[in-house]
Amino acid sequence: MSNKNKKTNGVVYSTNPDYKYEVTKHYSTATLPASQQDLRVWLESKHRGGKTVTAIKGFQGKQADLEILAKKIKASCGTGGTAKDGEILIQGDHRDKIVALLIKEGYKAKKAGG
């Protein structure tokens, strides 16, 4: 969903002169403790020009906390990556190393997908 639609809740134009847009405020949810997080580690290569990435999905919490976890994982794997849309993408196949790191940090983590 683009940022344009988030501001107006999908309403593009209204002919009613008295119409007022109701903007929903997105409050950041509190990050669950590591022991309550149930993370899945996937290997993906579709729509990425043949490049393989390791995706960590299922994180529940603030974007800032997601980025901190992504930074730890990237440093441990010695590779690049990103944290966006509630998931972490790490360049290359590092599933075993990431699962071991997440378990050591106290997260519930499993390999998922083919």
PyRosetta script that sets phi, psi and omega in degrees:
from pyrosetta import init, pose_from_sequence

init()
pose = pose_from_sequence("MSNKNKKTNGVVYSTNPDYKYEVTKHYSTATLPASQQDLRVWLESKHRGGKTVTAIKGFQGKQADLEILAKKIKASCGTGGTAKDGEILIQGDHRDKIVALLIKEGYKAKKAGG")
pose.set_psi(1, 132.9)
pose.set_omega(1, -179.3)
pose.set_phi(2, -78.5)
pose.set_psi(2, 162.9)
pose.set_omega(2, -180.0)
pose.set_phi(3, -66.8)
pose.set_psi(3, -25.3)
pose.set_omega(3, 179.3)
pose.set_phi(4, -59.8)
pose.set_psi(4, -45.3)
pose.set_omega(4, -176.4)
pose.set_phi(5, -73.5)
pose.set_psi(5, -23.9)
pose.set_omega(5, -179.8)
pose.set_phi(6, -68.7)
pose.set_psi(6, -32.5)
pose.set_omega(6, -176.8)
pose.set_phi(7, -73.3)
pose.set_psi(7, -34.1)
pose.set_omega(7, -174.2)
pose.set_phi(8, -111.9)
pose.set_psi(8, 9.5)
pose.set_omega(8, -179.6)
pose.set_phi(9, 56.3)
pose.set_psi(9, 32.8)
pose.set_omega(9, 175.7)
pose.set_phi(10, 90.5)
pose.set_psi(10, -9.0)
pose.set_omega(10, 179.3)
pose.set_phi(11, -81.0)
pose.set_psi(11, 121.7)
pose.set_omega(11, -178.9)
pose.set_phi(12, -90.8)
pose.set_psi(12, -44.4)
pose.set_omega(12, -177.1)
pose.set_phi(13, -154.5)
pose.set_psi(13, 140.8)
pose.set_omega(13, 176.6)
pose.set_phi(14, -127.8)
pose.set_psi(14, 135.4)
pose.set_omega(14, 178.8)
pose.set_phi(15, -83.3)
pose.set_psi(15, -10.9)
pose.set_omega(15, 179.2)
pose.set_phi(16, -76.5)
pose.set_psi(16, 117.0)
pose.set_omega(16, -178.5)
pose.set_phi(17, -68.3)
pose.set_psi(17, -19.7)
pose.set_omega(17, -179.4)
pose.set_phi(18, -94.8)
pose.set_psi(18, 2.8)
pose.set_omega(18, -177.8)
pose.set_phi(19, -68.0)
pose.set_psi(19, 134.0)
pose.set_omega(19, 176.4)
pose.set_phi(20, -120.2)
pose.set_psi(20, 130.6)
pose.set_omega(20, 178.3)
pose.set_phi(21, -69.8)
pose.set_psi(21, 133.4)
pose.set_omega(21, 175.2)
pose.set_phi(22, -99.5)
pose.set_psi(22, 106.7)
pose.set_omega(22, -178.6)
pose.set_phi(23, -91.1)
pose.set_psi(23, 121.9)
pose.set_omega(23, 177.0)
pose.set_phi(24, -83.8)
pose.set_psi(24, 131.3)
pose.set_omega(24, 180.0)
pose.set_phi(25, -87.6)
pose.set_psi(25, 131.7)
pose.set_omega(25, 179.2)
pose.set_phi(26, -93.5)
pose.set_psi(26, 103.7)
pose.set_omega(26, 177.0)
pose.set_phi(27, -85.9)
pose.set_psi(27, 136.7)
pose.set_omega(27, -179.5)
pose.set_phi(28, -72.5)
pose.set_psi(28, 129.9)
pose.set_omega(28, 179.5)
pose.set_phi(29, -78.1)
pose.set_psi(29, 149.6)
pose.set_omega(29, 178.7)
pose.set_phi(30, -68.4)
pose.set_psi(30, 143.0)
pose.set_omega(30, 179.8)
pose.set_phi(31, -76.2)
pose.set_psi(31, 130.2)
pose.set_omega(31, 177.1)
pose.set_phi(32, -68.4)
pose.set_psi(32, 150.2)
pose.set_omega(32, 175.5)
pose.set_phi(33, -61.3)
pose.set_psi(33, 157.1)
pose.set_omega(33, -176.5)
pose.set_phi(34, -57.5)
pose.set_psi(34, -36.2)
pose.set_omega(34, -177.3)
pose.set_phi(35, -69.6)
pose.set_psi(35, -19.1)
pose.set_omega(35, 179.4)
pose.set_phi(36, -98.0)
pose.set_psi(36, -5.4)
pose.set_omega(36, 178.5)
pose.set_phi(37, -81.0)
pose.set_psi(37, 135.2)
pose.set_omega(37, 177.9)
pose.set_phi(38, -117.6)
pose.set_psi(38, 96.3)
pose.set_omega(38, -173.9)
pose.set_phi(39, -99.6)
pose.set_psi(39, 146.5)
pose.set_omega(39, 177.0)
pose.set_phi(40, -119.8)
pose.set_psi(40, 135.8)
pose.set_omega(40, -178.3)
pose.set_phi(41, -110.9)
pose.set_psi(41, 116.0)
pose.set_omega(41, -175.8)
pose.set_phi(42, -111.6)
pose.set_psi(42, 156.7)
pose.set_omega(42, 171.3)
pose.set_phi(43, -113.0)
pose.set_psi(43, 122.6)
pose.set_omega(43, -177.3)
pose.set_phi(44, -127.8)
pose.set_psi(44, 146.3)
pose.set_omega(44, 174.3)
pose.set_phi(45, -142.5)
pose.set_psi(45, -1.1)
pose.set_omega(45, -179.0)
pose.set_phi(46, -75.8)
pose.set_psi(46, 143.6)
pose.set_omega(46, 176.9)
pose.set_phi(47, 60.3)
pose.set_psi(47, 29.3)
pose.set_omega(47, -179.0)
pose.set_phi(48, -130.5)
pose.set_psi(48, 23.0)
pose.set_omega(48, 177.9)
pose.set_phi(49, 65.1)
pose.set_psi(49, 31.2)
pose.set_omega(49, 179.3)
pose.set_phi(50, 84.5)
pose.set_psi(50, -5.9)
pose.set_omega(50, 179.4)
pose.set_phi(51, -78.6)
pose.set_psi(51, 145.5)
pose.set_omega(51, 179.7)
pose.set_phi(52, -99.7)
pose.set_psi(52, 135.2)
pose.set_omega(52, 174.5)
pose.set_phi(53, -129.3)
pose.set_psi(53, 151.9)
pose.set_omega(53, 173.9)
pose.set_phi(54, -101.5)
pose.set_psi(54, 124.0)
pose.set_omega(54, -177.3)
pose.set_phi(55, -110.0)
pose.set_psi(55, 132.1)
pose.set_omega(55, 175.6)
pose.set_phi(56, -109.5)
pose.set_psi(56, 117.1)
pose.set_omega(56, -175.4)
pose.set_phi(57, -120.2)
pose.set_psi(57, 156.6)
pose.set_omega(57, 174.4)
pose.set_phi(58, 103.7)
pose.set_psi(58, 5.2)
pose.set_omega(58, 179.8)
pose.set_phi(59, -71.2)
pose.set_psi(59, 132.5)
pose.set_omega(59, 179.3)
pose.set_phi(60, -119.2)
pose.set_psi(60, 112.2)
pose.set_omega(60, 178.9)
pose.set_phi(61, 160.3)
pose.set_psi(61, -164.2)
pose.set_omega(61, -176.5)
pose.set_phi(62, -73.7)
pose.set_psi(62, 151.8)
pose.set_omega(62, 179.0)
pose.set_phi(63, -62.7)
pose.set_psi(63, -36.8)
pose.set_omega(63, -179.6)
pose.set_phi(64, -62.7)
pose.set_psi(64, -40.7)
pose.set_omega(64, 178.5)
pose.set_phi(65, -68.7)
pose.set_psi(65, -35.3)
pose.set_omega(65, 176.4)
pose.set_phi(66, -63.2)
pose.set_psi(66, -41.4)
pose.set_omega(66, 179.9)
pose.set_phi(67, -68.0)
pose.set_psi(67, -34.5)
pose.set_omega(67, 176.8)
pose.set_phi(68, -64.9)
pose.set_psi(68, -44.3)
pose.set_omega(68, 177.8)
pose.set_phi(69, -63.9)
pose.set_psi(69, -41.1)
pose.set_omega(69, 178.6)
pose.set_phi(70, -61.0)
pose.set_psi(70, -39.6)
pose.set_omega(70, -179.9)
pose.set_phi(71, -63.8)
pose.set_psi(71, -41.1)
pose.set_omega(71, 177.1)
pose.set_phi(72, -62.0)
pose.set_psi(72, -44.0)
pose.set_omega(72, -177.9)
pose.set_phi(73, -66.7)
pose.set_psi(73, -43.9)
pose.set_omega(73, 179.8)
pose.set_phi(74, -62.0)
pose.set_psi(74, -40.8)
pose.set_omega(74, 179.4)
pose.set_phi(75, -66.6)
pose.set_psi(75, -38.9)
pose.set_omega(75, -179.9)
pose.set_phi(76, -67.1)
pose.set_psi(76, -38.8)
pose.set_omega(76, -178.4)
pose.set_phi(77, -85.2)
pose.set_psi(77, -17.0)
pose.set_omega(77, -178.6)
pose.set_phi(78, 67.7)
pose.set_psi(78, 38.4)
pose.set_omega(78, -178.5)
pose.set_phi(79, -144.8)
pose.set_psi(79, 175.2)
pose.set_omega(79, -179.2)
pose.set_phi(80, -90.2)
pose.set_psi(80, 173.4)
pose.set_omega(80, 178.6)
pose.set_phi(81, 173.2)
pose.set_psi(81, -172.7)
pose.set_omega(81, -178.9)
pose.set_phi(82, -150.4)
pose.set_psi(82, 160.6)
pose.set_omega(82, 175.2)
pose.set_phi(83, -127.3)
pose.set_psi(83, 111.1)
pose.set_omega(83, 179.1)
pose.set_phi(84, -154.9)
pose.set_psi(84, 156.1)
pose.set_omega(84, 178.2)
pose.set_phi(85, 53.8)
pose.set_psi(85, 35.6)
pose.set_omega(85, 176.5)
pose.set_phi(86, 76.2)
pose.set_psi(86, 12.5)
pose.set_omega(86, 177.5)
pose.set_phi(87, -139.6)
pose.set_psi(87, 159.2)
pose.set_omega(87, 179.7)
pose.set_phi(88, -111.5)
pose.set_psi(88, 130.7)
pose.set_omega(88, 177.3)
pose.set_phi(89, -114.6)
pose.set_psi(89, 123.4)
pose.set_omega(89, 179.7)
pose.set_phi(90, -116.1)
pose.set_psi(90, 133.2)
pose.set_omega(90, -178.4)
pose.set_phi(91, -69.3)
pose.set_psi(91, 130.2)
pose.set_omega(91, 176.6)
pose.set_phi(92, 94.9)
pose.set_psi(92, 178.1)
pose.set_omega(92, -179.9)
pose.set_phi(93, -98.0)
pose.set_psi(93, 101.7)
pose.set_omega(93, -179.1)
pose.set_phi(94, -129.2)
pose.set_psi(94, 31.9)
pose.set_omega(94, -174.4)
pose.set_phi(95, -57.6)
pose.set_psi(95, -49.4)
pose.set_omega(95, -176.4)
pose.set_phi(96, -62.3)
pose.set_psi(96, -44.6)
pose.set_omega(96, -179.0)
pose.set_phi(97, -65.4)
pose.set_psi(97, -39.5)
pose.set_omega(97, -178.6)
pose.set_phi(98, -69.9)
pose.set_psi(98, -43.2)
pose.set_omega(98, 178.7)
pose.set_phi(99, -60.9)
pose.set_psi(99, -43.1)
pose.set_omega(99, 179.4)
pose.set_phi(100, -63.2)
pose.set_psi(100, -41.6)
pose.set_omega(100, 179.5)
pose.set_phi(101, -65.4)
pose.set_psi(101, -44.2)
pose.set_omega(101, -178.9)
pose.set_phi(102, -64.4)
pose.set_psi(102, -40.1)
pose.set_omega(102, 178.1)
pose.set_phi(103, -65.5)
pose.set_psi(103, -39.6)
pose.set_omega(103, 178.0)
pose.set_phi(104, -64.0)
pose.set_psi(104, -34.1)
pose.set_omega(104, 178.5)
pose.set_phi(105, -77.4)
pose.set_psi(105, -8.3)
pose.set_omega(105, 177.7)
pose.set_phi(106, 102.2)
pose.set_psi(106, 4.3)
pose.set_omega(106, 179.2)
pose.set_phi(107, -84.1)
pose.set_psi(107, 153.4)
pose.set_omega(107, 169.1)
pose.set_phi(108, -87.6)
pose.set_psi(108, 115.3)
pose.set_omega(108, -176.2)
pose.set_phi(109, -134.6)
pose.set_psi(109, 142.8)
pose.set_omega(109, 178.2)
pose.set_phi(110, -140.1)
pose.set_psi(110, 152.3)
pose.set_omega(110, 169.0)
pose.set_phi(111, -75.9)
pose.set_psi(111, 139.8)
pose.set_omega(111, -179.0)
pose.set_phi(112, -136.8)
pose.set_psi(112, 166.9)
pose.set_omega(112, -179.8)
pose.set_phi(113, 73.6)
pose.set_psi(113, 170.2)
pose.set_omega(113, -176.6)
pose.set_phi(114, -50.1)
pose.dump_pdb("model.pdb")
